[in-house]
């Protein structure tokens, strides 16, 4: 058994958990660095928890980073892919749609409390057909209560649907350290700077500058998970100094880059 509760005999095929006659089904699965799960969807909603490593989840409306000890809510039927940065210990709760009816209809990065973390790891050790009364049922019921109040984390990079804007965003996301001015971005989108700014905010809910900063943050999470030095990441992403980068990182993630790297 791994330190995070993976039982060797438990199935690691998501399909085996979609029709389990229980409200919650728990699947532990580990992945090597760089592994990619191609686009797919599930009948059940998911809470995808990172016990270690960083996951980047992509769907039609954007990308979401899942750092260690945090999670992503994915509604049932949402097509998504997942890329692993570093060795990832993924712990997934598959939640039946009828008990997830009041939860978000779009993917959402969420913070995981210490209580929920321990509940998720405990769920991985329970039988798939856990007892419907007593301790096992109470653990799963408390998980549902905790999932309903998860705080949202600012780890989403929205992607526009409009073709030209999406191509621009994909190019920047692939090289977030490059400085792209509003004038350059507007030219790529065949728009005036004012029109571009309006269209971009309407499409993403963010200003162009805020979106670029968010792209750098998500890239930093992936690089830190890969073990790259903080100073190199800061300079590559265009920050004036490692301290400026660290200040931004702590403001958004809640820990310093070095603390994050040790998670």
N, C-alpha and C positions, 0 to 999 in steps of 0.2 A: 504494500500500500504506500502511495506517495505521501509526502508531508501535508498535502492539501486534500487528502481524503479520497483519492481515486482507488476504486476497488478493481483489481485485475480482471475479475470475471464479468464485470458489468459491460454491456454493449456500448460501443462507441459509434454506432450507426444511428443518426438522428431519426431515421424512419421508424426505428423500433419504439420511439417515444410518443409518436403523434396520436395513437389511438389507445394509449394506456387508460384503463378505467379509473383514473384518479385526476383530481383537478390540477395537480402539479407533478411533473416528471423531471427528474434531475439526471443530467448526463455530464460526467467528467471526461475531458479529452485533452491530451497534450499534443503540441505541435512543434516541429523544429523551426528555427529561424528562417524566414523567407517563404514559408509555406503559404500558398494562396488557395482559399476555398472559392471556386468559381460561382457566378451568379446562381442563386437558388432561392426558394421560399419554403415555408412550412405551414402546415394547417394550424399549428398553435402559435401563440405569441411567445416571445423569448425574452428572458433577461440574461444577457450574455455578460458574464463576470470574468474579469482578468485576475486570477490569483497571482500570476506573475507574467511579465512581458507586456508588450503593447500591441493592440489590434487596431487596424484601420478598416473601418466598415464603409463600403460605398454602396449607395442606392441612387435612385433617380434624382432625388432632391438634394444630394450632397454627400459629404464624407463626415465621418465621426471618429474621433480618437477615443480609444478605451485604454487608459493607463492602468497600472497595477492597482488592485483593490478598488477599482471603480467598475461601472457597468454601462451597458447600452440596452435600452428598451427597444425591441423590434416587434411591431404588431404582426398579427397573423396575416399571411399572404403577401408580405412585403418582399420584393425581390432584392437581394443584396449579395455582395461578395465580401470576403474578409481576407486581409493580408496581415501576416504575423511579422512583428519586429522583435528580434530576440526570441529565445525559447519561450513559448506561451503555454501556460496552464489555464485552459479555458474551462469554466464551470458554467453550464447552461441550465436554466430552469425553463422547461416548456410548459406554458400555462394555457389551460383550456380556454377557448374564446369566451364562453359564457361567464367565466369568473374574471375575465379581463375586460369586460364590456365598458367599464368606466375609466379605463386607462388610455393613454395617448394613442391617437390614430396614426401618428408619424413616429419614426425613430427618434430617440432622445437620449443624449448622454446624461447619466444620472450619478449622483454621489451615493456611495454605499456606507451606511453607518457600521460601526464595529459590531453591533448586534446582528444586523442583516448578514454581514460577512460570515459570522460564526454560524448563523442559521443555514446559509447556503452550503457551507462546508459540511455541516451536520447532515443536510439533506442528501449529499452525495454518498453517505454511508448507510442510508436507509434502504430497505428493499424497494424495488420499483413498485411493487404492489404492497405498499406500506399499509399498516393497520388503519382502518377508517375510524377508529376511536382510540383514545389514550394518547400517550406521549407523541407517537409518530404523527398522528393526525393534527395534534396541537402545533407541532413544529411547522408543518406545511401551512396551517391556517395563519400562524403568526407571520410567516413569510409573505403571504398575500396581504396582510395588514401593513407590513413594512413597505412592500413594493408600491402600495397606493400612495405613500407620502414621500417618495424619494425626491430629493432636491435636484433641480436641473443644473447641469454643468455647462459652461460655455466652451464646449469642445466640438462644435459643429461648424463645418465649412459648407455653407449653402452653395449650390450650383444652379445657375440660371437655366431655364428651358430654352430660351432664345439661342439659336445656333451660333451666331457670331460672339455673343457674350460668353456662352459656354466654352467655345474654343479658346477665347482669351483666358478664361479662368483656369482651364485645364493646363494651358501653357505656363501660367504663373505658378500653379500648384506644383508643376514638375520642376520648377526652378525658383522657389520662393525667395532666394537670396538676391535675385536680380531686381534692381530698382526700375519700376515702370511708372512713369508719370501719368497723370490724368490725361494730358494731351496725347501721349503715345497710345494709351488705352482707348481713348475716344477715336483716334485714327483707325485703330484695328477694328473698332466696331462700326466704322463708317458713320460717325455721329459727331456733332459739335461737343465740346467739353460739357456744356450745360445740359444738353440733351442726354449725353452719356451718363452723367451723374444721376439724373432723374431716372433713366431707364435701369441703371444698375441697382439703385436703392429699391426700386419697385420689384426687381427680379430676385433680390437676395435679402432684403430687409436690412442691409448694411451699407454704409458708405464704401467707396472703393478703397480708401486708405485703411479702414477698419478690417475689410475683407483680407487685404494683403497681410496685415498684422496677424490675423487669425491663421492664414496659410503658413506663415512662418512659425507660429506656435505649434501647429500640428506636426510640421516637419521636425521641429526641435524635439518633440516627444519621441518620434521614431528614431532620431539620431541618438538620443540619450539611451534609449532601450538597446541600441546596437553597441553602446559602450564608447561612443566618440567623446573626445575631450570637450569640456564646456567652453573653453576659450576658442577652440576651432569652430564650434557650432556658432558661437556668438558672432565671430568675424565673418564666417560664410554667409550668415543670414543678414549681414549689413548693420549690425549694432555697433555703436561707437566703442563700446567696451564690454567686457564680460559682466561688469556690475550692472550696466544698463539692461543687458539681456536677463540677468538674474532677477532684477527688480520686476520686469515685465512678467517673467515666468512665475514668480511667487504670487504676483497679483492675480493671475488667472488660474493657477494650479493649486496654490495653497502651500507649496513647499519650494525650497530652492532647487535649482537643477541638480546639484550634487546630492541632495537628499532624495530627489526623485530617482537618480541613478542607482541608489542603494536599495530601492524598494524591491 
